[in-house]
Amino acid sequence: MASLLQQELAQVLQRDLPHLFGGGLVPSISAVHITPDLAVARVYLSLLLGNDAAERVEIIREHTKEIRHALGKRIRNQARVVPELHFFHDDSAAYAAHMDQVLSKLDIPPAPPETGDDDEPETPRPRLFN
């Protein structure tokens, strides 16, 4: 059900309701988590470009009723009830980019070369129990 909602919500935002974004980029849906009773769906939006992510999520939240109605038209043959939609900004891509930047700045020294002294016999380990 979550993957169906993810696909259909993407279609709703891209084809049915693109006017919500004023000609700007339509957010992609990175994940949908649905409650076991199928009553509530948490929709995570990936807003890669622009610093106005909070504003864009707020616009979507203001139009939740319209989005849910359009979704209901699309899934009426697959689902009896259209879940309540809660939209959230998914900042995992920005976090991954930040972590990549942090890791690239680290000064990690190279590992010491291996000695290669495999010809020496191994020293026996002391016995702990008789």
Beta strands, then each sheet from edge to edge (+ up, - down):
strand 1: 28-34
strand 2: 40-46
strand 3: 84-89
sheet 1: 1+ 2- 3-
end
